[in-house]
Amino acid sequence: MTTEEIRAVVKSSIARITGIDPQEISDQASYKDDLKLDSLTILEIAVDAEYQFKIKIPDGELGTIRTVEDTVKTVQQYLDLGAS
């Protein structure tokens, strides 16, 4: 799966969970500062990413995900680990 495909799925997930138009979600958008999301919503996005991509992100890493791009990179990392 390409980075662009991952990014599209992540943005679609964010849009579905928050109601924000995917066109308004930039790659560098901060969940808290730019999108004004609370920690529970951010966790819901991370859990949805795990489900969508069939990966497991360790709990300790969930706290490091602050932007859309962080989510994309984390998904890519765990997809790559699962493939090896």
N, CA, C and O atoms as CSV, one atom per row, in Angstrom:
chain,resi,resn,atom,element,x,y,z
A,1,MET,N,N,0.853,-1.180,0.000
A,1,MET,CA,C,0.000,0.000,0.000
A,1,MET,C,C,0.897,1.240,0.000
A,1,MET,O,O,1.863,1.319,0.759
A,2,THR,N,N,0.572,2.186,-0.841
A,2,THR,CA,C,1.394,3.391,-0.952
A,2,THR,C,C,1.067,4.382,0.168
A,2,THR,O,O,0.026,4.293,0.819
A,3,THR,N,N,1.974,5.312,0.368
A,3,THR,CA,C,1.768,6.354,1.375
A,3,THR,C,C,0.507,7.157,1.054
A,3,THR,O,O,-0.252,7.513,1.955
A,4,GLU,N,N,0.290,7.439,-0.220
A,4,GLU,CA,C,-0.904,8.211,-0.617
A,4,GLU,C,C,-2.189,7.446,-0.314
A,4,GLU,O,O,-3.183,8.043,0.099
A,5,GLU,N,N,-2.173,6.140,-0.516
A,5,GLU,CA,C,-3.354,5.318,-0.201
A,5,GLU,C,C,-3.611,5.319,1.306
A,5,GLU,O,O,-4.755,5.428,1.747
A,6,ILE,N,N,-2.543,5.196,2.088
A,6,ILE,CA,C,-2.680,5.239,3.543
A,6,ILE,C,C,-3.241,6.589,3.969
A,6,ILE,O,O,-4.162,6.658,4.783
A,7,ARG,N,N,-2.678,7.671,3.411
A,7,ARG,CA,C,-3.125,9.026,3.749
A,7,ARG,C,C,-4.623,9.195,3.438
A,7,ARG,O,O,-5.354,9.787,4.232
A,8,ALA,N,N,-5.073,8.686,2.304
A,8,ALA,CA,C,-6.485,8.811,1.916
A,8,ALA,C,C,-7.390,8.074,2.905
A,8,ALA,O,O,-8.445,8.584,3.281
A,9,VAL,N,N,-6.981,6.880,3.323
A,9,VAL,CA,C,-7.787,6.109,4.277
A,9,VAL,C,C,-7.813,6.810,5.633
A,9,VAL,O,O,-8.863,6.888,6.271
A,10,VAL,N,N,-6.660,7.321,6.077
A,10,VAL,CA,C,-6.591,8.022,7.366
A,10,VAL,C,C,-7.490,9.259,7.337
A,10,VAL,O,O,-8.257,9.487,8.272
A,11,LYS,N,N,-7.403,10.047,6.286
A,11,LYS,CA,C,-8.235,11.263,6.200
A,11,LYS,C,C,-9.717,10.912,6.124
A,11,LYS,O,O,-10.553,11.607,6.703
A,12,SER,N,N,-10.037,9.855,5.425
A,12,SER,CA,C,-11.428,9.404,5.332
A,12,SER,C,C,-11.934,8.991,6.715
A,12,SER,O,O,-13.070,9.289,7.084
A,13,SER,N,N,-11.093,8.314,7.463
A,13,SER,CA,C,-11.438,7.885,8.814
A,13,SER,C,C,-11.664,9.098,9.724
A,13,SER,O,O,-12.637,9.146,10.476
A,14,ILE,N,N,-10.759,10.069,9.647
A,14,ILE,CA,C,-10.894,11.291,10.449
A,14,ILE,C,C,-12.207,11.994,10.104
A,14,ILE,O,O,-12.933,12.443,10.992
A,15,ALA,N,N,-12.501,12.083,8.823
A,15,ALA,CA,C,-13.727,12.743,8.373
A,15,ALA,C,C,-14.963,12.018,8.898
A,15,ALA,O,O,-15.911,12.655,9.356
A,16,ARG,N,N,-14.956,10.692,8.831
A,16,ARG,CA,C,-16.090,9.899,9.289
A,16,ARG,C,C,-16.303,10.060,10.793
A,16,ARG,O,O,-17.438,10.185,11.253
A,17,ILE,N,N,-15.216,10.057,11.553
A,17,ILE,CA,C,-15.308,10.145,13.016
A,17,ILE,C,C,-15.659,11.556,13.488
A,17,ILE,O,O,-16.403,11.718,14.455
A,18,THR,N,N,-15.130,12.575,12.811
A,18,THR,CA,C,-15.284,13.954,13.299
A,18,THR,C,C,-16.302,14.799,12.541
A,18,THR,O,O,-16.790,15.804,13.058
A,19,GLY,N,N,-16.622,14.390,11.309
A,19,GLY,CA,C,-17.512,15.205,10.492
A,19,GLY,C,C,-16.799,16.330,9.756
A,19,GLY,O,O,-17.440,17.138,9.085
A,20,ILE,N,N,-15.469,16.387,9.878
A,20,ILE,CA,C,-14.682,17.404,9.168
A,20,ILE,C,C,-14.523,16.971,7.715
A,20,ILE,O,O,-14.251,15.803,7.439
A,21,ASP,N,N,-14.691,17.905,6.790
A,21,ASP,CA,C,-14.525,17.623,5.365
A,21,ASP,C,C,-13.080,17.177,5.101
A,21,ASP,O,O,-12.146,17.870,5.506
A,22,PRO,N,N,-12.878,16.028,4.426
A,22,PRO,CA,C,-11.514,15.553,4.176
A,22,PRO,C,C,-10.653,16.565,3.416
A,22,PRO,O,O,-9.432,16.574,3.571
A,23,GLN,N,N,-11.279,17.417,2.594
A,23,GLN,CA,C,-10.533,18.433,1.855
A,23,GLN,C,C,-9.926,19.487,2.786
A,23,GLN,O,O,-8.968,20.170,2.423
A,24,GLU,N,N,-10.492,19.609,3.985
A,24,GLU,CA,C,-10.019,20.604,4.948
A,24,GLU,C,C,-8.967,20.046,5.909
A,24,GLU,O,O,-8.489,20.762,6.789
A,25,ILE,N,N,-8.606,18.775,5.745
A,25,ILE,CA,C,-7.637,18.134,6.646
A,25,ILE,C,C,-6.280,18.101,5.951
A,25,ILE,O,O,-6.067,17.326,5.019
A,26,SER,N,N,-5.370,18.948,6.413
A,26,SER,CA,C,-4.034,18.970,5.805
A,26,SER,C,C,-3.170,17.882,6.423
A,26,SER,O,O,-3.456,17.391,7.515
A,27,ASP,N,N,-2.114,17.513,5.718
A,27,ASP,CA,C,-1.215,16.471,6.203
A,27,ASP,C,C,-0.548,16.862,7.516
A,27,ASP,O,O,-0.296,16.007,8.365
A,28,GLN,N,N,-0.264,18.140,7.683
A,28,GLN,CA,C,0.427,18.613,8.882
A,28,GLN,C,C,-0.527,19.071,9.983
A,28,GLN,O,O,-0.087,19.605,11.002
A,29,ALA,N,N,-1.825,18.867,9.785
A,29,ALA,CA,C,-2.810,19.323,10.773
A,29,ALA,C,C,-2.589,18.636,12.119
A,29,ALA,O,O,-2.498,17.411,12.204
A,30,SER,N,N,-2.505,19.446,13.156
A,30,SER,CA,C,-2.409,18.938,14.525
A,30,SER,C,C,-3.823,18.579,14.981
A,30,SER,O,O,-4.759,19.362,14.816
A,31,TYR,N,N,-3.961,17.388,15.555
A,31,TYR,CA,C,-5.290,16.977,16.009
A,31,TYR,C,C,-5.847,17.943,17.051
A,31,TYR,O,O,-7.021,18.309,16.993
A,32,LYS,N,N,-5.017,18.355,17.996
A,32,LYS,CA,C,-5.511,19.230,19.077
A,32,LYS,C,C,-5.593,20.687,18.644
A,32,LYS,O,O,-6.622,21.335,18.838
A,33,ASP,N,N,-4.512,21.210,18.055
A,33,ASP,CA,C,-4.452,22.643,17.761
A,33,ASP,C,C,-5.248,23.044,16.521
A,33,ASP,O,O,-5.976,24.036,16.548
A,34,ASP,N,N,-5.114,22.284,15.441
A,34,ASP,CA,C,-5.768,22.663,14.181
A,34,ASP,C,C,-7.184,22.099,14.044
A,34,ASP,O,O,-8.104,22.796,13.616
A,35,LEU,N,N,-7.342,20.823,14.414
A,35,LEU,CA,C,-8.644,20.179,14.236
A,35,LEU,C,C,-9.507,20.240,15.497
A,35,LEU,O,O,-10.679,19.864,15.482
A,36,LYS,N,N,-8.898,20.728,16.602
A,36,LYS,CA,C,-9.626,20.926,17.872
A,36,LYS,C,C,-10.268,19.635,18.398
A,36,LYS,O,O,-11.402,19.646,18.878
A,37,LEU,N,N,-9.524,18.518,18.298
A,37,LEU,CA,C,-10.044,17.238,18.761
A,37,LEU,C,C,-9.563,16.950,20.177
A,37,LEU,O,O,-8.460,17.339,20.562
A,38,ASP,N,N,-10.403,16.266,20.942
A,38,ASP,CA,C,-10.000,15.880,22.300
A,38,ASP,C,C,-9.281,14.529,22.255
A,38,ASP,O,O,-9.261,13.855,21.225
A,39,SER,N,N,-8.691,14.149,23.393
A,39,SER,CA,C,-7.881,12.928,23.422
A,39,SER,C,C,-8.688,11.674,23.098
A,39,SER,O,O,-8.161,10.749,22.480
A,40,LEU,N,N,-9.934,11.628,23.498
A,40,LEU,CA,C,-10.759,10.455,23.215
A,40,LEU,C,C,-10.984,10.305,21.707
A,40,LEU,O,O,-10.936,9.193,21.182
A,41,THR,N,N,-11.223,11.399,21.024
A,41,THR,CA,C,-11.424,11.356,19.569
A,41,THR,C,C,-10.130,10.950,18.864
A,41,THR,O,O,-10.160,10.192,17.894
A,42,ILE,N,N,-9.000,11.451,19.350
A,42,ILE,CA,C,-7.705,11.086,18.771
A,42,ILE,C,C,-7.464,9.589,18.953
A,42,ILE,O,O,-6.982,8.920,18.039
A,43,LEU,N,N,-7.800,9.065,20.132
A,43,LEU,CA,C,-7.664,7.628,20.385
A,43,LEU,C,C,-8.581,6.834,19.460
A,43,LEU,O,O,-8.191,5.785,18.947
A,44,GLU,N,N,-9.781,7.324,19.250
A,44,GLU,CA,C,-10.731,6.654,18.352
A,44,GLU,C,C,-10.165,6.586,16.930
A,44,GLU,O,O,-10.327,5.576,16.246
A,45,ILE,N,N,-9.508,7.647,16.490
A,45,ILE,CA,C,-8.881,7.668,15.157
A,45,ILE,C,C,-7.765,6.626,15.091
A,45,ILE,O,O,-7.644,5.910,14.098
A,46,ALA,N,N,-6.953,6.540,16.141
A,46,ALA,CA,C,-5.858,5.568,16.168
A,46,ALA,C,C,-6.383,4.135,16.163
A,46,ALA,O,O,-5.852,3.278,15.457
A,47,VAL,N,N,-7.420,3.877,16.945
A,47,VAL,CA,C,-8.005,2.540,16.999
A,47,VAL,C,C,-8.631,2.187,15.645
A,47,VAL,O,O,-8.535,1.047,15.192
A,48,ASP,N,N,-9.262,3.157,15.013
A,48,ASP,CA,C,-9.835,2.918,13.693
A,48,ASP,C,C,-8.733,2.597,12.675
A,48,ASP,O,O,-8.919,1.744,11.807
A,49,ALA,N,N,-7.596,3.274,12.780
A,49,ALA,CA,C,-6.462,2.986,11.882
A,49,ALA,C,C,-5.985,1.556,12.089
A,49,ALA,O,O,-5.694,0.850,11.123
A,50,GLU,N,N,-5.903,1.125,13.353
A,50,GLU,CA,C,-5.509,-0.265,13.621
A,50,GLU,C,C,-6.472,-1.235,12.943
A,50,GLU,O,O,-6.055,-2.217,12.329
A,51,TYR,N,N,-7.754,-0.946,13.063
A,51,TYR,CA,C,-8.773,-1.808,12.466
A,51,TYR,C,C,-8.690,-1.788,10.937
A,51,TYR,O,O,-8.682,-2.840,10.298
A,52,GLN,N,N,-8.628,-0.600,10.363
A,52,GLN,CA,C,-8.610,-0.453,8.899
A,52,GLN,C,C,-7.407,-1.149,8.263
A,52,GLN,O,O,-7.521,-1.767,7.204
A,53,PHE,N,N,-6.251,-1.039,8.928
A,53,PHE,CA,C,-5.015,-1.561,8.344
A,53,PHE,C,C,-4.587,-2.900,8.939
A,53,PHE,O,O,-3.567,-3.467,8.549
A,54,LYS,N,N,-5.389,-3.404,9.898
A,54,LYS,CA,C,-5.089,-4.685,10.541
A,54,LYS,C,C,-3.682,-4.709,11.142
A,54,LYS,O,O,-2.893,-5.623,10.901
A,55,ILE,N,N,-3.397,-3.672,11.931
A,55,ILE,CA,C,-2.109,-3.556,12.618
A,55,ILE,C,C,-2.381,-3.328,14.101
A,55,ILE,O,O,-3.520,-3.077,14.497
A,56,LYS,N,N,-1.339,-3.417,14.917
A,56,LYS,CA,C,-1.442,-3.094,16.344
A,56,LYS,C,C,-0.377,-2.067,16.660
A,56,LYS,O,O,0.817,-2.328,16.510
A,57,ILE,N,N,-0.815,-0.894,17.100
A,57,ILE,CA,C,0.100,0.169,17.500
A,57,ILE,C,C,0.249,0.068,19.016
A,57,ILE,O,O,-0.749,0.141,19.733
A,58,PRO,N,N,1.468,-0.097,19.519
A,58,PRO,CA,C,1.657,-0.197,20.972
A,58,PRO,C,C,1.109,1.037,21.697
A,58,PRO,O,O,1.220,2.161,21.208
A,59,ASP,N,N,0.519,0.805,22.862
A,59,ASP,CA,C,-0.088,1.899,23.633
A,59,ASP,C,C,0.883,3.053,23.860
A,59,ASP,O,O,0.479,4.215,23.806
A,60,GLY,N,N,2.153,2.754,24.112
A,60,GLY,CA,C,3.145,3.790,24.348
A,60,GLY,C,C,3.358,4.706,23.165
A,60,GLY,O,O,3.756,5.859,23.332
A,61,GLU,N,N,3.096,4.203,21.961
A,61,GLU,CA,C,3.275,5.020,20.760
A,61,GLU,C,C,2.060,5.859,20.433
A,61,GLU,O,O,2.164,6.849,19.708
A,62,LEU,N,N,0.919,5.478,20.955
A,62,LEU,CA,C,-0.302,6.240,20.659
A,62,LEU,C,C,-0.168,7.695,21.100
A,62,LEU,O,O,-0.697,8.592,20.443
A,63,GLY,N,N,0.529,7.934,22.197
A,63,GLY,CA,C,0.707,9.287,22.712
A,63,GLY,C,C,1.615,10.151,21.859
A,63,GLY,O,O,1.630,11.372,22.014
A,64,THR,N,N,2.373,9.538,20.960
A,64,THR,CA,C,3.280,10.307,20.111
A,64,THR,C,C,2.609,10.763,18.814
A,64,THR,O,O,3.192,11.531,18.049
A,65,ILE,N,N,1.405,10.299,18.571
A,65,ILE,CA,C,0.690,10.665,17.345
A,65,ILE,C,C,-0.027,11.986,17.587
A,65,ILE,O,O,-0.999,12.052,18.340
A,66,ARG,N,N,0.470,13.038,16.935
A,66,ARG,CA,C,-0.087,14.376,17.146
A,66,ARG,C,C,-0.666,15.005,15.876
A,66,ARG,O,O,-1.482,15.924,15.952
A,67,THR,N,N,-0.243,14.508,14.711
A,67,THR,CA,C,-0.704,15.085,13.439
A,67,THR,C,C,-1.185,13.976,12.510
A,67,THR,O,O,-0.984,12.789,12.770
A,68,VAL,N,N,-1.818,14.388,11.434
A,68,VAL,CA,C,-2.247,13.446,10.410
A,68,VAL,C,C,-1.028,12.710,9.855
A,68,VAL,O,O,-1.061,11.494,9.670
A,69,GLU,N,N,0.038,13.449,9.594
A,69,GLU,CA,C,1.256,12.838,9.046
A,69,GLU,C,C,1.854,11.831,10.021
A,69,GLU,O,O,2.362,10.794,9.593
A,70,ASP,N,N,1.805,12.112,11.326
A,70,ASP,CA,C,2.269,11.145,12.327
A,70,ASP,C,C,1.493,9.836,12.199
A,70,ASP,O,O,2.070,8.752,12.279
A,71,THR,N,N,0.197,9.948,12.003
A,71,THR,CA,C,-0.645,8.757,11.867
A,71,THR,C,C,-0.238,7.967,10.631
A,71,THR,O,O,-0.101,6.745,10.687
A,72,VAL,N,N,-0.045,8.665,9.516
A,72,VAL,CA,C,0.332,8.009,8.263
A,72,VAL,C,C,1.677,7.285,8.427
A,72,VAL,O,O,1.821,6.135,8.012
A,73,LYS,N,N,2.652,7.961,9.032
A,73,LYS,CA,C,3.985,7.364,9.223
A,73,LYS,C,C,3.921,6.154,10.152
A,73,LYS,O,O,4.589,5.149,9.908
A,74,THR,N,N,3.127,6.246,11.207
A,74,THR,CA,C,3.010,5.133,12.148
A,74,THR,C,C,2.361,3.930,11.478
A,74,THR,O,O,2.819,2.801,11.649
A,75,VAL,N,N,1.296,4.167,10.716
A,75,VAL,CA,C,0.638,3.076,9.990
A,75,VAL,C,C,1.638,2.439,9.022
A,75,VAL,O,O,1.745,1.214,8.958
A,76,GLN,N,N,2.365,3.260,8.274
A,76,GLN,CA,C,3.334,2.743,7.314
A,76,GLN,C,C,4.381,1.881,8.022
A,76,GLN,O,O,4.745,0.811,7.534
A,77,GLN,N,N,4.856,2.348,9.164
A,77,GLN,CA,C,5.867,1.619,9.927
A,77,GLN,C,C,5.350,0.232,10.326
A,77,GLN,O,O,6.059,-0.762,10.168
A,78,TYR,N,N,4.134,0.164,10.837
A,78,TYR,CA,C,3.612,-1.126,11.301
A,78,TYR,C,C,3.151,-2.015,10.161
A,78,TYR,O,O,3.152,-3.238,10.298
A,79,LEU,N,N,2.760,-1.434,9.050
A,79,LEU,CA,C,2.487,-2.245,7.861
A,79,LEU,C,C,3.772,-2.885,7.361
A,79,LEU,O,O,3.792,-4.062,6.999
A,80,ASP,N,N,4.856,-2.095,7.345
A,80,ASP,CA,C,6.164,-2.615,6.917
A,80,ASP,C,C,6.643,-3.714,7.851
A,80,ASP,O,O,7.179,-4.723,7.394
A,81,LEU,N,N,6.456,-3.532,9.158
A,81,LEU,CA,C,6.875,-4.551,10.133
A,81,LEU,C,C,6.089,-5.843,9.931
A,81,LEU,O,O,6.638,-6.940,10.030
A,82,GLY,N,N,4.810,-5.695,9.650
A,82,GLY,CA,C,3.961,-6.875,9.436
A,82,GLY,C,C,4.315,-7.626,8.168
A,82,GLY,O,O,4.104,-8.835,8.071
A,83,ALA,N,N,4.856,-6.901,7.195
A,83,ALA,CA,C,5.209,-7.523,5.906
A,83,ALA,C,C,6.535,-8.279,6.001
A,83,ALA,O,O,6.813,-9.165,5.192
A,84,SER,N,N,7.350,-7.920,6.996
A,84,SER,CA,C,8.675,-8.586,7.070
A,84,SER,C,C,8.665,-9.806,7.958
A,84,SER,O,O,9.694,-10.463,8.117
